[in-house]
Amino acid sequence: MVRAPRCGVVSAVYPEERRLSAALTVAFVTGGPRFNCNGPATDNFMLARACCTHYADYDIQTIPVDRTKFNAIVDTRSMWEHYMPVFDACINDAHAMHVMCSYNSINGVPTCADGNLMNGVLRKQWGWDGFVVSDYDAWANIYRTHDYVPTMEDAAAAGINAGMDQEGGGVTAINELPDAIQAG
């Protein structure tokens, strides 16, 4: 959801009005192809399906700060009235296969380390069983740019414990998972 036209990726999202954005999102996701290895999609062997991006409160490229360091300060009402309805529609109405957590933090917590967003809202509240992928290196940025944890090993643990399933782009964080597991 973009609330300001200054966003560098505004062309990749729908308008501010959340009901219109939700309706357009559902039409886009359900109108797209769904493929498996034998032709039209079934519940088995899904190969291609839509991804809800960028979860959540992400509407910046480089102004006022780089997107990989940005901390969106968002109150609960704004979160649920302006940002979450489109993701709710993408997940619960359109049945998207996966969600991409964004580069930014929300109220001091990197989205890719936010267990409330991924395990809490997506999986427990909405009952979603898809997978979460990070934006390119956003999982590693839990440590690199947000300084949320003291080591990359801690970033790997923070992401997996919050509900991450796949590192988008690189392998920096997931390569630390064996050591994070070993450390407990």
BAZA-504563 format. One line per 5 residues: their letters; for each residue x, y, z of N, C-alpha, C. Coordinates in steps of 0.2 Angstrom, whole numbers, plus 2048, in hexadecimal, padded with zeros to 3 digits. Layout:
BEGIN
a> X:Y:Z:X:Y:Z:X:Y:Z | ...
***
This chain:
BEGIN
mvrap> 804:7FA:800:800:800:800:804:806:800 | 804:80A:7FB:807:811:7FB:803:816:7FD | 805:81A:801:801:820:804:804:827:801 | 80A:826:7FE:80D:82C:7FB:810:82B:7F4 | 80F:830:7F0:811:82F:7E9:819:82F:7E8
rcgvv> 81C:831:7ED:824:832:7ED:827:82B:7EC | 824:826:7ED:827:81F:7EE:82A:81D:7E7 | 830:81A:7E7:833:819:7E1:830:813:7DD | 82C:80F:7E1:829:809:7DE:821:80A:7DE | 81F:810:7DE:818:811:7DE:814:80E:7D8
savyp> 818:80E:7D2:814:80B:7CC:813:803:7CD | 816:800:7D2:815:7F9:7D3:80F:7F7:7D8 | 80C:7FC:7DA:806:7FB:7DF:800:7FF:7DD | 7FB:7FE:7E0:7F4:801:7DF:7F3:807:7E3 | 7EE:80B:7E2:7ED:811:7E5:7EC:811:7EC
eerrl> 7EB:817:7F0:7EB:817:7F7:7E4:814:7FA | 7DF:815:7F6:7D8:813:7F8:7D8:80B:7F9 | 7D8:809:800:7D9:802:801:7D4:7FD:7FE | 7CE:7FF:7FE:7C9:7FA:7FB:7CA:7F9:7F4 | 7CC:7FF:7F0:7CD:7FE:7E9:7D4:7FA:7E8
saalt> 7D9:7FC:7EC:7DF:7F8:7EC:7DE:7F0:7ED | 7DA:7EF:7F2:7D9:7E8:7F4:7D5:7E4:7EE | 7D0:7E8:7EB:7CC:7E5:7E5:7D1:7E4:7DF | 7D5:7E8:7DE:7DA:7E8:7D8:7DF:7E2:7DA | 7E1:7E2:7E0:7E6:7DC:7E2:7E3:7D6:7E1
vafvt> 7DD:7D5:7E3:7DA:7CE:7E2:7D9:7CC:7DB | 7D7:7D1:7D7:7D6:7D0:7D0:7DC:7CE:7CC | 7E2:7D2:7CE:7E8:7D0:7CB:7EB:7C9:7CD | 7EA:7C8:7D4:7ED:7C1:7D6:7E9:7BB:7D3 | 7E2:7BC:7D4:7DE:7B6:7D1:7DE:7B6:7CA
ggprf> 7DF:7BB:7C6:7DF:7BB:7BF:7E5:7B9:7BC | 7EB:7B8:7C0:7F1:7B6:7BD:7F1:7AF:7BD | 7F6:7AC:7B9:7F7:7A5:7B8:7F9:7A1:7BE | 7F7:79B:7BF:7F9:797:7C4:7FB:790:7C1 | 802:78F:7C1:804:789:7BE:807:783:7C2
ncngp> 806:77D:7C0:80A:778:7C3:80D:774:7BE | 810:76E:7BF:814:76B:7BA:810:767:7B5 | 80A:767:7B6:806:763:7B1:801:767:7AD | 801:76E:7AE:7FC:772:7AB:7F9:777:7B0 | 7F2:778:7AF:7EF:77C:7B4:7F0:77A:7BB
atdnf> 7F0:77F:7BF:7F1:77E:7C6:7EC:77A:7CA | 7EF:776:7CE:7EB:772:7D3:7EE:773:7DA | 7EB:770:7DF:7EE:771:7E6:7F5:76E:7E6 | 7F7:769:7E2:7FD:766:7E2:802:769:7DD | 808:769:7DF:80E:76B:7DB:80E:772:7D8
mlara> 80C:777:7DC:80B:77D:7D9:812:780:7D7 | 813:783:7D1:819:786:7CF:819:78D:7CF | 813:790:7CE:813:798:7CD:80D:79A:7D0 | 80E:7A0:7D4:808:7A3:7D7:80A:7AA:7D9 | 805:7AE:7DB:807:7B5:7DD:80A:7B6:7E3
ccthy> 80E:7BB:7E4:811:7BD:7EA:80E:7C4:7ED | 80D:7C5:7F3:80A:7CB:7F6:811:7CF:7F8 | 812:7D4:7F5:818:7D8:7F7:816:7E0:7F8 | 819:7E3:7FC:81F:7E2:800:81C:7E3:807 | 81C:7DE:80B:818:7DD:811:81D:7E0:817
adydi> 81B:7E5:81A:816:7EA:81A:818:7F1:81B | 814:7F6:819:815:7FD:81B:81C:7FF:817 | 81C:7FD:811:822:7FF:80D:820:803:807 | 822:809:807:821:80E:802:826:813:801 | 82D:811:801:832:815:800:838:812:7FC
qtipv> 83C:816:7F9:842:813:7F5:848:816:7F9 | 849:81D:7F8:84F:820:7FB:84D:826:7FF | 847:829:7FF:846:82F:802:841:82E:808 | 842:830:80E:847:834:811:84D:82F:813 | 84D:829:812:853:825:814:852:81E:80F
drtkf> 858:81B:80F:858:815:80A:853:810:80D | 850:80D:808:84A:808:80A:84D:802:80E | 853:800:80E:856:7FB:812:857:7FD:819 | 856:803:81B:857:806:822:851:809:824 | 84C:80A:820:846:80E:822:842:80B:828
naivd> 840:80F:82D:83C:80C:832:835:810:832 | 830:80D:82F:829:810:82F:826:810:836 | 824:816:838:821:816:83E:819:816:83D | 816:811:83F:80F:810:83D:80B:80E:843 | 806:812:844:801:810:84A:7FD:80B:848
trsmw> 7FA:807:84D:7F6:801:84C:7F0:803:847 | 7EC:809:848:7E7:80A:844:7E9:80B:83C | 7EE:80F:83B:7F0:80F:834:7F2:809:831 | 7F6:805:835:7F8:7FE:833:7F2:7FA:830 | 7ED:7FA:834:7E7:7F5:833:7E2:7F9:82E
ehymp> 7E1:7FF:82E:7DD:803:829:7E0:804:822 | 7E6:805:822:7E9:807:81C:7EE:802:818 | 7F2:7FE:81C:7F7:7FA:819:7F4:7F3:819 | 7F1:7F0:81E:7F0:7E9:81E:7EA:7E7:81A | 7E5:7EB:818:7DF:7E8:814:7E1:7E5:80E
vfdac> 7E6:7E8:80A:7E8:7E6:804:7EC:7DF:805 | 7F0:7DE:80A:7F3:7D8:80B:7EE:7D3:80D | 7E9:7D5:811:7E4:7D0:813:7E0:7CE:80D | 7DF:7D2:808:7DB:7D0:802:7E0:7CB:7FE | 7E6:7CD:7FD:7EB:7C9:7FA:7EB:7C2:7FC
indah> 7EB:7C1:803:7EC:7BB:806:7E6:7B7:807 | 7E1:7BA:809:7DA:7B7:80B:7D5:7B6:805 | 7D5:7BB:801:7D0:7BB:7FB:7D4:7B8:7F5 | 7DA:7BA:7F4:7DD:7B8:7ED:7E1:7B2:7EE | 7E3:7B0:7F5:7E6:7AA:7F6:7ED:7AA:7F3
amhvm> 7F1:7AF:7F4:7F8:7B0:7F1:7FC:7AA:7F5 | 801:7A8:7F1:805:7A2:7F3:80B:7A5:7F8 | 80D:7AB:7F7:813:7AD:7FC:812:7B4:7FD | 816:7B6:802:816:7BD:804:81E:7BF:804 | 81F:7C5:802:826:7C8:803:827:7CD:808
csyns> 82B:7CC:80D:82C:7D1:812:830:7D6:80F | 82F:7DC:811:832:7E2:80E:839:7E4:812 | 83D:7E9:80F:843:7EB:812:842:7EF:818 | 83D:7F2:819:83D:7F7:81F:83B:7F4:825 | 83C:7F8:82A:839:7F6:831:833:7F9:832
ingvp> 82F:7F7:837:829:7FA:839:829:7FB:841 | 829:801:843:82A:803:84A:830:7FF:84D | 835:7FF:849:83C:7FD:84C:83D:7F5:84B | 838:7F2:848:839:7EB:847:83A:7E9:83F | 83F:7E7:83D:83F:7E5:835:83A:7E0:834
tcadg> 836:7E1:82E:831:7DD:82C:832:7D6:82C | 839:7D4:829:83B:7CD:829:83C:7CA:82F | 83C:7CE:835:83E:7CB:83B:837:7CC:840 | 832:7CE:83D:82C:7D0:841:827:7CA:841 | 828:7C6:847:824:7C0:848:81C:7C2:848
nlmng> 81B:7C8:84A:814:7CA:84B:811:7CA:844 | 814:7CD:83F:812:7CD:838:811:7C7:835 | 817:7C3:835:817:7BC:831:813:7B7:835 | 816:7B5:83B:812:7AF:83F:80C:7B1:842 | 80B:7B8:844:805:7BA:847:800:7BB:843
vlrkq> 801:7C0:83E:7FB:7C2:83A:7FA:7BD:834 | 7FF:7BC:830:7FF:7B8:82B:7FC:7B1:82C | 800:7AD:831:7FF:7A6:832:7F9:7A5:837 | 7FA:7A9:83D:7F5:7A7:842:7EE:7AB:841 | 7EE:7B1:840:7E8:7B5:83F:7E5:7B4:839
wgwdg> 7E8:7B3:833:7E5:7B2:82D:7E5:7AB:82B | 7E9:7A7:82E:7E9:79F:82D:7EC:79E:826 | 7F1:7A2:824:7F4:7A1:81E:7F9:79C:81E | 7FA:798:819:7FF:792:819:804:793:813 | 805:799:811:80A:79A:80B:811:79B:80E
fvvsd> 816:79E:80A:81C:79F:80D:81E:7A6:80C | 823:7A8:810:826:7AF:811:82D:7AF:80E | 82E:7B3:809:834:7B4:806:836:7BC:808 | 83D:7BD:809:83F:7C4:80A:840:7C7:803 | 83F:7CE:803:842:7D2:7FE:849:7D1:7FD
ydawa> 84C:7D2:7F8:853:7D1:7F6:858:7D3:7FC | 85B:7CE:800:85F:7CF:806:85C:7D2:80C | 855:7D3:80C:852:7D6:812:853:7D2:818 | 853:7CB:817:854:7C7:81D:85B:7C9:820 | 860:7C9:81C:867:7CB:81E:867:7D2:821
niyrt> 863:7D7:81E:863:7DD:821:860:7DE:828 | 85D:7D9:82A:85B:7D9:832:862:7DB:836 | 867:7D8:833:86E:7DA:837:871:7E0:833 | 872:7DF:82C:876:7E4:829:874:7EB:829 | 86E:7ED:828:86C:7F4:827:867:7F6:82D
hdyvp> 864:7F1:830:860:7F3:836:863:7F3:83D | 869:7EF:83D:86C:7EE:843:867:7EC:849 | 863:7E8:847:85E:7E5:84B:860:7E0:850 | 865:7DC:84D:868:7D7:851:870:7D7:850 | 874:7D4:855:87B:7D5:855:87F:7D1:850
tmeda> 87C:7CC:84D:880:7C8:848:87B:7C6:843 | 87F:7C3:83D:87B:7C0:838:877:7BA:83A | 87B:7B6:83E:878:7B0:841:871:7B2:845 | 871:7B7:849:86B:7B9:84C:866:7BC:847 | 868:7BF:842:863:7C1:83C:860:7BA:839
aaagi> 864:7B5:838:861:7AF:836:85C:7AC:83A | 85D:7AC:841:859:7AA:846:853:7AE:846 | 854:7B5:846:84E:7B9:847:849:7B8:841 | 84C:7B8:83B:847:7B7:835:844:7B0:835 | 847:7AB:837:844:7A4:837:83F:7A4:83C
nagmd> 840:7A6:842:83C:7A6:848:836:7AB:847 | 836:7B0:843:831:7B5:841:82C:7B2:83C | 82F:7AD:838:82A:7AA:833:82D:7AA:82C | 833:7AC:82B:836:7AC:824:837:7A5:822 | 836:7A4:81B:837:79D:818:83D:79D:813
qeggg> 83E:7A3:810:843:7A3:80A:846:7AA:80A | 84D:7AA:809:850:7B0:808:850:7B2:801 | 84D:7B8:7FF:84D:7BA:7F8:854:7BD:7F6 | 856:7BB:7F1:85D:7BE:7EE:863:7BA:7F0 | 865:7BB:7F6:86B:7B8:7F8:86A:7B2:7FD
vtain> 870:7B0:800:870:7AB:805:873:7AC:80B | 875:7B3:80C:879:7B5:812:875:7B3:819 | 86F:7B4:819:86C:7B2:820:86B:7AB:820 | 868:7A8:81B:867:7A1:81C:86D:79C:81D | 872:79F:81A:879:79B:81B:87B:79B:823
elpda> 878:79F:826:879:7A0:82E:875:79B:832 | 86F:799:82F:86A:795:832:86D:78F:836 | 872:78B:833:875:785:837:878:787:83D | 87C:78D:83D:87F:78F:843:87A:792:848 | 875:795:846:870:798:84A:86C:792:84E
iqag> 86B:78D:84A:867:787:84D:86C:784:852 | 872:783:850:877:780:855:878:784:85B | 877:78B:85B:878:78F:860:871:78F:865 | 86C:78C:862:866:78C:865:861:792:864
***
